[in-house]
Amino acid sequence: MTSDYVKFEIEQILDPLKRKDVRGFERTLGSVKVSSSGRIIVLALEFSSECNISSLDALRVSAACLGEATFLLTCDDEILNKTMCIERLATEKGYTLKVRNPINYLWEDGGRGNNNFEDSHR
């Protein structure tokens, strides 16, 4: 799964080779795209306020929730440091989102390769 917000972040990568690699990775894994919407923005405001994360990160988390992702995989320390708050608020809102570092996800998943996630990169 991917979103407009992931695409925006990819374009912020300064290293052109890394940006190209991440674009390819996102295209390969991003078979489902969540587009921007009013519902995402409203939910993002709650994540930003409640969990004290940046607006862009809150939009990515909200897109993952509304896209019904089971996992949001990220290397973003701001999101990872707020995992408990994000997961708690997601659960309160009726979503089953879990936030994981990709390495920890693979370790927890035992290599089964669950494909239901939003992949975000920095």
C-alpha positions as CSV (number, residue, x, y, z in Angstrom):
1,M,0.0,0.0,0.0
2,T,1.2,3.5,-0.7
3,S,-0.2,7.0,-0.4
4,D,0.1,10.5,-1.7
5,Y,2.1,11.3,1.4
6,V,4.6,8.5,0.9
7,K,5.1,9.7,-2.7
8,F,5.7,13.3,-1.4
9,E,8.3,12.1,1.1
10,I,10.1,10.0,-1.6
11,E,10.5,13.2,-3.6
12,Q,12.2,14.9,-0.7
13,I,15.1,12.4,-0.7
14,L,18.1,14.5,-1.7
15,D,20.3,11.6,-3.1
16,P,19.0,11.0,-6.6
17,L,20.1,7.3,-6.7
18,K,18.5,6.6,-3.3
19,R,15.3,8.5,-4.5
20,K,15.3,6.4,-7.7
21,D,15.7,3.1,-5.7
22,V,13.0,4.0,-3.2
23,R,10.6,5.0,-6.1
24,G,11.1,1.6,-7.6
25,F,10.6,-0.1,-4.3
26,E,7.4,1.9,-3.7
27,R,6.1,1.1,-7.2
28,T,6.8,-2.6,-6.8
29,L,5.1,-2.9,-3.4
30,G,2.5,-0.2,-3.6
31,S,-0.2,-2.1,-5.5
32,V,-2.9,-0.2,-3.5
33,K,-2.9,3.6,-3.4
34,V,-4.7,5.6,-0.7
35,S,-5.6,9.1,-2.1
36,S,-5.8,12.2,0.0
37,S,-9.3,12.8,1.5
38,G,-11.1,14.9,4.2
39,R,-11.3,11.7,6.4
40,I,-7.6,11.3,6.3
41,I,-7.0,15.0,7.3
42,V,-9.5,14.8,10.2
43,L,-7.9,11.6,11.5
44,A,-4.4,13.1,11.0
45,L,-5.3,16.0,13.1
46,E,-6.2,13.6,15.9
47,F,-2.9,11.6,15.5
48,S,-0.9,14.8,15.4
49,S,-2.5,16.3,18.5
50,E,-2.8,13.2,20.6
51,C,0.5,11.5,19.7
52,N,2.6,14.7,19.1
53,I,3.8,13.7,15.6
54,S,4.4,16.0,12.6
55,S,1.5,16.7,10.3
56,L,3.1,14.7,7.4
57,D,3.7,11.7,9.6
58,A,0.1,11.9,10.9
59,L,-1.1,11.9,7.4
60,R,0.9,8.8,6.6
61,V,-0.4,7.0,9.7
62,S,-4.0,8.1,8.9
63,A,-3.7,6.9,5.3
64,A,-2.5,3.5,6.5
65,C,-5.5,3.3,8.9
66,L,-8.1,4.3,6.3
67,G,-6.4,1.9,3.8
68,E,-7.0,-0.8,6.3
69,A,-3.3,-1.7,6.6
70,T,-2.4,-4.1,9.3
71,F,1.2,-2.8,9.5
72,L,2.9,0.5,8.9
73,L,6.6,-0.2,8.2
74,T,8.9,2.7,8.7
75,C,12.5,3.7,9.6
76,D,11.2,7.1,10.8
77,D,12.2,7.5,14.4
78,E,9.5,10.1,15.2
79,I,6.8,7.6,14.3
80,L,8.6,4.6,15.9
81,N,9.1,6.5,19.2
82,K,5.3,7.1,19.3
83,T,4.3,3.5,18.4
84,M,2.3,2.9,21.7
85,C,0.3,6.1,21.3
86,I,-0.3,5.6,17.5
87,E,-1.5,2.0,18.1
88,R,-3.7,2.9,21.0
89,L,-5.4,5.7,19.2
90,A,-5.8,3.6,16.0
91,T,-7.4,0.8,18.2
92,E,-9.8,3.4,19.8
93,K,-10.8,4.5,16.3
94,G,-11.5,0.9,15.2
95,Y,-8.3,0.2,13.2
96,T,-5.8,-2.6,13.7
97,L,-2.7,-0.8,12.7
98,K,0.7,-1.9,14.1
99,V,3.8,0.3,13.6
100,R,7.1,-1.6,13.1
101,N,10.6,-1.1,11.9
102,P,11.0,-3.3,8.8
103,I,13.7,-5.4,10.4
104,N,11.6,-6.0,13.5
105,Y,8.6,-6.8,11.4
106,L,10.5,-9.5,9.5
107,W,11.8,-10.9,12.8
108,E,8.3,-10.9,14.4
109,D,6.6,-12.2,11.2
110,G,9.1,-15.1,11.0
111,G,9.7,-14.3,7.3
112,R,6.1,-15.1,6.3
113,G,6.0,-11.9,4.3
114,N,2.6,-10.5,5.2
115,N,2.0,-8.0,2.4
116,N,-0.7,-5.9,4.1
117,F,1.3,-2.8,5.0
118,E,2.0,0.7,4.1
119,D,5.7,1.1,3.3
120,S,7.3,4.4,4.1
121,H,10.9,5.5,3.7
122,R,13.2,8.3,4.7
